[in-house]
Amino acid sequence: MNGDVQGLQRLNAHLSKAQPSATYRMMDRVAARRASGAKVISLSAGEPDFDTPAHICDAAIDAIRAGHTRYTQVAGMRSLREAVAAKFRRENGLDVAWEDTIVCSGGKQVIYNALAATLNEGDEVIVPAPYWVSYPEMVQLCGAKPSVVTCGGDSGFKLTPKALADALGPRTRWVILNSPSNPTGAVYARDELAALAEVLLAHPHVLILSDDIYEHLIFDGATFHTIAQVEPRLMPRTLTMNGVSKAYAMTGWRIGYGTGPRWLLNAMEKLQGQQTSGASAISQHAALAALTGSPQFIREAASVFERRRDLMVELLNQAPGLACARPGGAFYAFASCKDLIGRTTPAGTRLDDDEAVAGALLDEAGVAVVQGSAFGLGPYIRVAYALDDEALADACRAIHRFCESLSVGE
């Protein structure tokens, strides 16, 4: 009666290779702990703690009342695509028209659509590590192979021209760049991008994906640069993606956008048309208000995150066994915990790796972080400082007490 249950539950082979998001797994653990009555300070979620600005919410409400609740064009409303193109021209120096853009249901869909539309079996994608957890999984879901290039602290967690040149090969289809970076907050300077561009110019078969989602969260008076801006000769094979989630505290609105060669955008639109169709009409109207409104919120949020960055780096470096470099952007600190490995917690947990460190911090200190190995480089922990100063200070005090309580294992 049950039939061939094993055969019925057979999954797509590519899906079987992929791993669930470590970030969301930690968020689920936090939710379970809180549901049981435990107090947890979560430094695991990658989203701003601010409310979406009022004028953006008002635009969404106005759209609902005006009846803008129907389907839109698959690639996005023309008015929003015009605003996206204007943003790329104004802020990034990219000479693009509205036809050179696409709007998707979140930045993640922009990336996935591009990879799914272009990758075939045997293709490789260069993914610098530490990486955002979804990059290699997306590549595998598309049937291709992630070629992970380790970029340690000695290079500021950034891809070097030599490492890029060594990794490139005849099967390389894409190179993914993310600046400012999740999970490290590393920012590529103009000259660093120019040096990478020189390498890429010698490999005309390779596409470049520039993930600029944290563009506006950049500190110390630095100027943001994107690779197609630095080297315009790469524009015909570069997808520059962005979105409203991080800059405007709109993670739940699910609007991402990008610009690139029209052949690629057409393929992405074709895929999206059979997948989700256009993004939410209401969210698109909200995103239009975000991109055409005052940039004051962006400046204020960046200032707050820069202050929090300074607080977190100082306090994390005071915790015995942790060492944290000063990130240049985003809202993450990536702290080495190698001096904690091998130690034992008061509850008797031996810290054999950074995953054990993250687990013990949650279970015994009530602080949620994500292990660096989930981002391709351990032993580190990623700390998201997207909370108010008091909560961050409380979390750091708990981390400090935890580190002090550890004993040397046998």
ZASE-389967 format. One record per residue (C-alpha): x, y, z; residue in one letter. Coordinates in pm, whole numbers, plus 50000, padded with zeros to 5 digits. Layout:
N
XYZA ...
! end
This chain:
410
500005000050000M 502875023350079N 504535014749751G 508225020249693D 508755046249965V 512485047749908Q 511985054149538G 509225079249607L 511535099749829Q 514365100949576R 515625136849547L 517305155949270N 520965145749273A 522165181749289H 519885189549582L 521265159449767S 524765174949753K 523665208649889A 523715217550259Q 521105237850449P 522125273250541S 524175273350862A 522855308150937T 519235296850926Y 520065265451124R 521435287351401M 518385309851382M 516195278851424D 518215268351729R 517795303051876V 514035301551820A 513845267551988A 515865279252290R 513695310052329R 510535289252299A 511775268352591S 512155299752803G 515895305552762A 517245340652719K 519395343252408V 521165372952250I 521375365051880S 524365377751685L 523665353451404S 521135370451177A 522395390550882G 519815418150881E 519665453951011P 517745458851335D 516205491651217F 512635495551097D 512075502050729T 511925540250683P 508405554350707A 508295569750359H 509025535350209I 506265518950411C 503895546950315D 504665540849947A 503695504249987A 500435513650163I 499665539049892D 500305512549628A 497835488949792I 495185515949816R 495765525749454A 495175489949346G 498755481649246H 498305445749360T 498475427449029R 501195411048822Y 504005432548689T 506385425948404Q 508605396048480V 511785417148485A 510155443748702G 508095475548662M 509625499248412R 509555527748665S 511585507048912L 514005495348645R 514505531548541E 515285539948905A 517695510448925V 519485522048611A 519675557548749A 521145543949072K 523865524748882F 524705555848678R 524665579548977R 526395558749240E 528525534449044N 529415551948721G 527885524248509L 526415537248185D 523285515948168V 519705520548050A 516585506148209W 516645477847955E 520005467248105D 518425458748442T 516375431848609I 514385430848933V 513985398349127C 512475385449450S 515525393249660G 519215396049584G 519545358549627K 517275352649329Q 519355375949113V 522405354449183I 520615321149150Y 518925330948823N 522265341048672A 523975308748775L 521045286448677A 520785303148337A 524455298348250T 525945268148429L 526235233348286N 527735200748407E 531505203848431G 531515241648471D 533405256548764E 532775287948969V 535575304549166I 534305312149515V 536735330649745P 536535318450105A 535325330350348P 532165331950142Y 528465338150194W 527055303850276V 524755302449972S 527355307249696Y 528765271749680P 525375256049744E 523795275349457M 526605264549227V 526085228049321Q 522315230749278L 522995242148922C 525095211148855G 528445228948850A 531445227349082K 532455254549329P 536195260549309S 536885274149658V 539945296449697V 540985301950057T 541705338450140C 543025340050494G 543725368050733G 547135374450582D 545435388050269S 542725405950465G 540305377950368F 540465390450008K 541245373249679L 544705381949547T 545625383949176P 547975354049211K 545355332649383A 542845341949114L 545275334348832A 546145300648985D 542475291249018A 541345301048670L 541075273248416G 539375263048093P 536245251848280R 535895283748485T 532545299648404R 532165325548682W 534185343648947V 532195356749244I 533315388349425L 531585402049735N 532565435949877S 531925445250154P 532005408750246S 529695386050435N 531095371750666P 534285392150714T 533365428150634G 536415429950404A 536305457450142V 538205457149812Y 539985489749737A 540035503549383R 543615492549317D 542845457449443E 539925454349202L 542045468348921A 544675441548983A 542025414148974L 540575429348658A 543955426948485E 543965389648547V 540385385648427L 541015404948105L 543295376547998A 540445351248038H 537615363247812P 535565331447866H 534955339848235V 531915358348368L 532125380048682I 529445382948947L 529875413349172S 527705410749483D 527445446649609D 524565441749855I 526495458350142Y 527675487349925E 526385514950152H 527775500150473L 531375510750431I 533465527650700F 536475549650777D 535705574250499G 536425548250231A 534885550049886T 533025520349743F 534095506349407H 532685478549191T 534745459848934I 532805469948620A 533285506148723Q 537025501548780V 537505482748452E 534765491048198P 536165465347954R 534715438848182L 531165452748165M 530085430047875P 530625399748102R 529865413048450T 526635409848645L 526535437048910T 523865428949166M 522455447949459N 519205452049649G 517305471949906V 517495447150195S 520665458650374K 520805495350276A 517175503550359Y 516405477250627A 514075459250387M 515125422850423T 511535410150432G 510415430050129W 512445407149900R 513645430049623I 516975425449454G 518185439549124Y 521095437948886G 522635450248565T 524635431248309G 524805421247942P 521395418647783R 521875382847664W 522335372748029L 519435393948155L 517165379147887N 518095344047999A 517495353248363M 514105368348273E 513155336848081K 514015315548384L 512195338748624Q 509115338448404G 508765301148460Q 509755302648825Q 508275331349028T 507285356448759S 507745392348871G 508535403049224A 505745415349451S 504145446349300A 503755462049643I 507395456049731S 508455470549397Q 506615502949473H 508335503849811A 511725498149647A 510995526249402L 510445549749696A 513685537649853A 515815543549543L 514295577349458T 513975591049812G 516375608250049S 519655589950124P 519645603050481Q 518645569550632F 521575552350459I 524085577350600R 522645574950951E 522585536850948A 526175534750825A 527275558051105S 525545536251364V 527085504451227F 530545520151220E 530225529051588R 529035493951667R 531945479851466R 534405498351687D 532645486352002L 532545449951891M 536155448051778V 537365463352103E 535285440452325L 535925408552127L 539675414352141N 539415417052520Q 538005381752543A 540815356852616P 541345333952319G 539655355952057L 541355378051800A 539335400651571C 540575421451278A 538895454851207R 536365450450924P 535945478050669G 532235474050606G 528975454250636A 527905445750994F 529945414851071Y 533045407951276A 535025376551194F 536955366451504A 539565339151522S 538865313951798C 541845291051733K 543165296152086D 539895281852223L 540185249352031I 541005220052257G 539675236752570R 536745224352778T 533665243052898T 532345241953257P 529605218453133A 532245194453007G 532015202052635T 535345198652456R 535795225352190L 537185204751905D 536355230251634D 534625263451572D 531235246651535E 531635233651889A 532575268852001V 529415283351845A 527265255951994G 528695260252342A 528315298052325L 524615293052256L 524015265352508D 526175277952794E 526495315552741A 523185323852574G 524855340752276V 524265329451918A 527045332851661V 527815312951345V 530935291951302Q 533415304051044G 533765269550890S 530225273550758A 531625302050549F 534565281550433G 537225291850687L 537735280151044G 538385282751326P 536505315751335Y 533145328351455I 531015353551268R 529385379551489V 526625401551344A 526515434951527Y 522995443951411A 521675450451762L 521555480351994D 524685489752190D 523385476352522E 522565442152379A 525935440652204L 527765449452524A 525775423152716D 526625397252453A 530315405752463C 530365403452843R 528795368952818A 531365358652556I 534175371752778H 532905352053078R 532595321052862F 536165323952735C 537485329653089E 535655298753216S 537335274552980L 539875249753106S 542715232652924V 541575198152821G 543595166952870E 
! end
